[in-house]
Amino acid sequence: MNEFIPYGHQTIEEEDIQAVLEVLRSDWLTTGPKVELFENKFAEYVGAKYAVAVSSGTAALHAAMYALNILPGDEVIVPPITFAATANAVVFQRGKPVFSDVQKETLLIDPRLIERHLTSRTKAVVAVDYAGQPCDYDILGEIAARHGLAVVADASHALGSEFKGRKTGSITDLTTFSFHPVKHITTGEGGMVTTDNPEYAERLRVFRNHGITTDHRQRAQQGSWYYEMVDLGYNYRITDFQCALGLSQLRRLPAWLGRRQEIAARYDRAFSGIAALDPLVLLDRRTHAYHLYVICLNPDYLNADRNQVFSALREENLGVNIHYIPVHLHPFYRRECGTKPGLCPVAEEMYERIISLPLFHGMTDKQVDTVISSVNKVINRFFK
Ligand SMILES: *Cc1c(COP(=O)(O)O)cnc(C)c1O
């Protein structure tokens, strides 16, 4: 039997461990010099003016909603094929997520459908760079400009990807990232918001620290105890030792992205001749960051459904996964927003066909070969 191959896994090397140890021996455990350094290096990497580090990708989305001043009853357009946190962040601000369907070929939000969902309460669109492929930010930007909306990119999958030569993180009003261990780089838990807007950057900083205008390090430097809480904020701070880990990981990101793209290219070649598998389409003028490699089953050629293929792949010891259950089908959204099957037919159809294969930068060639041969074996078994 093959050894178990997870769908994603972090890489921690000796230099990461040393970087964290150095901070643990210093005076700053929470907000300290490494937070600012990580923010600066990250902003420089993606080509944004400001980066604000927070405690998770979910906190980053919540902070982005706050920065945009999403108020009770405001509507925000979101795609159904994403992690629930994308929509939850709207609800945290008592706003209403409005689900707008995805394109079949890419599972990215379909720009042609967005305008149907606009009302006088619509404030923003959150686009998700699903699997690591950037959405069409030219078209989304035009729609937003026409209707006075903000565009947020949930780029949790897409650190290092590019749209027409511009890095994700520098394209939209706000972009959010996650540093969960399965993502491109990790801080254990952690997230980042990037923007070119100084007012948004200030609001993000206040929001992550209880709505207080100065942090304890600034007060120590000023020799002052006085502070003001100007708005309702949260403790969404990230620690200094997490940012030391993030800095150390960021240095290896270019090499890791290259490895992810290499593995994806091998999967593409291996599966291109299999009629039962439709690959997701890579659109023009994109650099794909390949957080996920997703195969779509073509039911015309198979006498098994997705769940049977999924179980057979798990029996081969592949840590396959499903990204995602359409968010509007979760009981919470059915109950609170009245969503139901039929609302986003493309998402619902594709959900029944998708499987994410193992893909992470630390995968060996042998593991990649094992995935390819196991997929071939299972597909052959169920081929009509
Ligand atoms: C990982 C992820 C998040 C949430 O990030 P956390 O750091 O786990 O809070 C949000 N959106 C998408 C699309 C993600 O993949």
Ligand as a Chemical Component Dictionary entry (heavy atoms), coordinates in Angstrom:
data_LIG
# 
_chem_comp.id                   LIG 
_chem_comp.type                 NON-POLYMER 
_chem_comp.pdbx_formal_charge   0 
_chem_comp.three_letter_code    LIG 
# 
loop_
_chem_comp_atom.comp_id 
_chem_comp_atom.atom_id 
_chem_comp_atom.alt_atom_id 
_chem_comp_atom.type_symbol 
_chem_comp_atom.charge 
_chem_comp_atom.model_Cartn_x 
_chem_comp_atom.model_Cartn_y 
_chem_comp_atom.model_Cartn_z 
_chem_comp_atom.pdbx_ordinal 
LIG C1 C1 C 0 -8.083  29.437 4.095 1  
LIG C2 C2 C 0 -9.164  30.306 3.580 2  
LIG C3 C3 C 0 -9.802  31.298 4.360 3  
LIG C4 C4 C 0 -9.634  31.430 5.842 4  
LIG O1 O1 O 0 -8.371  31.514 6.293 5  
LIG P1 P1 P 0 -8.004  31.111 7.812 6  
LIG O2 O2 O 0 -6.603  31.611 7.909 7  
LIG O3 O3 O 0 -8.133  29.639 7.933 8  
LIG O4 O4 O 0 -8.938  31.857 8.701 9  
LIG C5 C5 C 0 -10.716 32.140 3.738 10 
LIG N1 N1 N 0 -11.009 32.013 2.433 11 
LIG C6 C6 C 0 -10.464 31.054 1.674 12 
LIG C7 C7 C 0 -10.840 30.960 0.235 13 
LIG C8 C8 C 0 -9.535  30.162 2.221 14 
LIG O5 O5 O 0 -9.013  29.188 1.456 15 
# 
loop_
_chem_comp_bond.comp_id 
_chem_comp_bond.atom_id_1 
_chem_comp_bond.atom_id_2 
_chem_comp_bond.value_order 
_chem_comp_bond.pdbx_ordinal 
LIG C1 C2 SING 1  
LIG C2 C3 SING 2  
LIG C2 C8 DOUB 3  
LIG C3 C4 SING 4  
LIG C3 C5 DOUB 5  
LIG C4 O1 SING 6  
LIG O1 P1 SING 7  
LIG P1 O2 DOUB 8  
LIG P1 O3 SING 9  
LIG P1 O4 SING 10 
LIG C5 N1 SING 11 
LIG N1 C6 DOUB 12 
LIG C6 C7 SING 13 
LIG C6 C8 SING 14 
LIG C8 O5 SING 15 
# 
